[in-house]
Amino acid sequence: MSHSVATDFDADLTALLPSLRTYARSLTHDRDRADDLVQETAAKALAARGSFQPGTNFAGWLCRIQRNAFISGLRRQHPTTSLDEVDTSAMSHPPHQESGLAVREFMGAFRRLSADARKTLLLAGVEGQDQKQIAEHCGVSVGTVKSRTSRARAALEEMLADKHPGALQALRPSGRAANHQ
């Protein structure tokens, strides 16, 4: 691999790290595990850089590495038990259909928000950025970020209020009420 291609690879990888972190947070739902997953993804990408074909979708290649690393991690963590030790009453699981429906309804409502509102909520809720960081990232004032966040949450609550009261707790900073943001 030539020096120029290696430099481009490193620069492209570095530029995609924030996106990889966002994707990792969506997979793990845990900041520390997400950071570990991004680090593992970067290490695997660097080790496999010779297999990447320049001119193809680099971001897609990295996401595939990250997804596979996440799935491999889940498999490693999955406990195994001898069939002789299994309690048959423990084999049943509570239904999950309602939570899946809630997620679909939330995503539908989320898509109806403006692009600026979605971006602000993602930066706050998924990436955990504070209002000042979001303002710098979006090139707006902190007051604009506060306003966008408040209006977006209110709109989502209105769209989801009948079906799933309290569905926005994941987007709220822990321990803070809606009117104190």
C-alpha positions as CSV (number, residue, x, y, z in Angstrom):
1,M,0.0,0.0,0.0
2,S,1.5,3.4,-1.0
3,H,2.1,6.1,1.6
4,S,-0.6,8.3,0.0
5,V,-3.3,5.5,0.2
6,A,-2.3,4.7,3.8
7,T,-2.6,8.4,4.7
8,D,-6.0,8.6,3.1
9,F,-7.1,5.4,4.9
10,D,-6.0,6.9,8.3
11,A,-7.6,10.2,7.6
12,D,-10.9,8.6,6.4
13,L,-10.9,6.4,9.5
14,T,-10.3,9.3,11.8
15,A,-13.1,11.3,10.1
16,L,-15.6,8.5,10.5
17,L,-14.9,7.9,14.3
18,P,-17.8,10.1,15.4
19,S,-20.2,8.2,13.2
20,L,-18.9,4.9,14.4
21,R,-19.4,6.1,18.0
22,T,-23.0,7.0,17.2
23,Y,-23.6,3.7,15.6
24,A,-21.9,1.9,18.5
25,R,-24.1,3.8,21.0
26,S,-27.2,2.6,19.1
27,L,-26.0,-1.0,19.3
28,T,-24.8,-1.1,22.9
29,H,-26.9,1.6,24.7
30,D,-23.9,2.1,26.9
31,R,-21.3,4.8,26.5
32,D,-18.3,2.8,27.8
33,R,-19.2,-0.3,25.8
34,A,-19.7,1.9,22.7
35,D,-16.2,3.4,23.2
36,D,-14.8,-0.1,23.5
37,L,-16.6,-1.2,20.4
38,V,-15.3,1.8,18.4
39,Q,-11.8,1.0,19.6
40,E,-12.1,-2.6,18.6
41,T,-13.5,-1.6,15.2
42,A,-10.7,0.8,14.5
43,A,-8.1,-1.8,15.5
44,K,-9.7,-4.4,13.2
45,A,-10.0,-2.0,10.4
46,L,-6.3,-1.1,10.7
47,A,-5.3,-4.7,10.8
48,A,-7.4,-5.5,7.7
49,R,-6.6,-2.3,5.8
50,G,-5.0,-4.4,3.0
51,S,-8.3,-6.0,2.3
52,F,-10.2,-2.7,1.7
53,Q,-10.7,-1.9,-1.9
54,P,-10.1,1.9,-2.5
55,G,-13.0,3.5,-4.3
56,T,-15.6,1.3,-2.5
57,N,-17.9,2.4,0.4
58,F,-15.4,2.9,3.2
59,A,-18.1,3.8,5.8
60,G,-20.1,0.7,4.9
61,W,-17.0,-1.4,5.3
62,L,-16.3,0.0,8.7
63,C,-20.0,-0.4,9.8
64,R,-19.9,-4.0,8.8
65,I,-16.7,-4.6,10.8
66,Q,-18.3,-2.8,13.8
67,R,-21.6,-4.8,13.5
68,N,-19.7,-8.1,13.2
69,A,-17.6,-7.2,16.2
70,F,-20.7,-6.3,18.2
71,I,-22.4,-9.6,17.3
72,S,-19.2,-11.6,18.1
73,G,-19.2,-9.8,21.5
74,L,-22.7,-10.9,22.2
75,R,-21.9,-14.4,21.3
76,R,-19.0,-14.4,23.7
77,Q,-21.2,-13.1,26.5
78,H,-24.0,-15.5,25.9
79,P,-24.0,-18.0,28.7
80,T,-24.5,-21.7,28.0
81,T,-26.1,-24.2,30.3
82,S,-26.3,-27.9,30.3
83,L,-29.8,-29.1,29.4
84,D,-29.8,-31.2,32.6
85,E,-29.6,-27.9,34.6
86,V,-32.4,-26.0,32.8
87,D,-35.5,-25.0,34.7
88,T,-38.2,-25.2,32.1
89,S,-40.2,-22.5,33.8
90,A,-37.3,-20.1,33.1
91,M,-37.4,-20.8,29.4
92,S,-40.4,-18.6,28.8
93,H,-40.0,-14.8,28.1
94,P,-42.4,-12.0,28.6
95,P,-43.9,-10.7,25.3
96,H,-41.8,-8.0,23.5
97,Q,-44.3,-7.0,20.8
98,E,-45.4,-3.9,22.6
99,S,-41.9,-2.5,23.0
100,G,-41.3,-3.1,19.3
101,L,-44.5,-1.3,18.4
102,A,-43.5,1.6,20.7
103,V,-40.1,1.9,19.0
104,R,-41.8,2.0,15.5
105,E,-44.2,4.6,16.6
106,F,-41.4,6.7,18.1
107,M,-39.3,6.4,15.0
108,G,-42.3,7.5,12.9
109,A,-42.9,10.5,15.1
110,F,-39.1,11.3,15.2
111,R,-39.0,11.3,11.3
112,R,-41.8,13.9,11.3
113,L,-39.5,16.4,13.2
114,S,-37.4,18.9,11.3
115,A,-33.9,17.9,10.4
116,D,-32.5,20.4,12.8
117,A,-34.7,19.1,15.7
118,R,-33.7,15.5,14.9
119,K,-30.0,16.4,14.8
120,T,-30.2,18.3,18.1
121,L,-32.0,15.4,19.9
122,L,-29.6,12.9,18.5
123,L,-26.5,14.8,19.6
124,A,-28.1,15.3,23.1
125,G,-29.7,11.9,23.6
126,V,-27.5,9.5,21.7
127,E,-24.1,11.1,21.8
128,G,-24.6,12.7,25.2
129,Q,-23.3,16.1,24.2
130,D,-24.2,19.1,26.3
131,Q,-25.9,22.2,25.0
132,K,-22.7,24.1,24.4
133,Q,-21.2,21.3,22.4
134,I,-24.3,21.0,20.3
135,A,-24.4,24.7,19.7
136,E,-20.8,24.7,18.5
137,H,-21.4,21.6,16.3
138,C,-24.5,23.1,14.7
139,G,-23.2,26.7,14.5
140,V,-26.0,28.2,16.5
141,S,-26.4,29.8,19.9
142,V,-27.0,27.8,23.1
143,G,-30.4,29.4,23.3
144,T,-31.3,28.1,19.9
145,V,-30.3,24.6,21.0
146,K,-32.4,24.9,24.2
147,S,-35.4,26.0,22.1
148,R,-35.0,23.3,19.5
149,T,-34.6,20.6,22.1
150,S,-37.6,21.8,24.1
151,R,-39.9,22.2,21.0
152,A,-38.7,18.8,19.6
153,R,-39.4,17.0,22.9
154,A,-42.8,18.7,23.2
155,A,-43.7,17.7,19.6
156,L,-42.7,14.1,20.2
157,E,-44.6,14.0,23.5
158,E,-47.7,15.4,21.8
159,M,-47.4,12.8,18.9
160,L,-46.9,9.9,21.3
161,A,-48.9,11.0,24.4
162,D,-52.0,8.9,23.7
163,K,-50.1,5.7,22.9
164,H,-47.0,5.8,25.1
165,P,-46.9,8.3,27.9
166,G,-43.4,8.9,29.2
167,A,-41.8,7.4,26.0
168,L,-39.2,10.2,25.9
169,Q,-37.4,9.4,29.1
170,A,-34.4,8.1,27.1
171,L,-33.9,11.5,25.5
172,R,-34.0,13.4,28.8
173,P,-30.9,13.9,30.9
174,S,-31.3,11.6,34.0
175,G,-32.9,13.1,37.0
176,R,-34.1,16.3,35.4
177,A,-37.7,17.4,34.8
178,A,-38.8,18.6,31.4
179,N,-39.2,22.2,32.5
180,H,-35.7,22.5,34.0
181,Q,-33.7,22.1,30.9
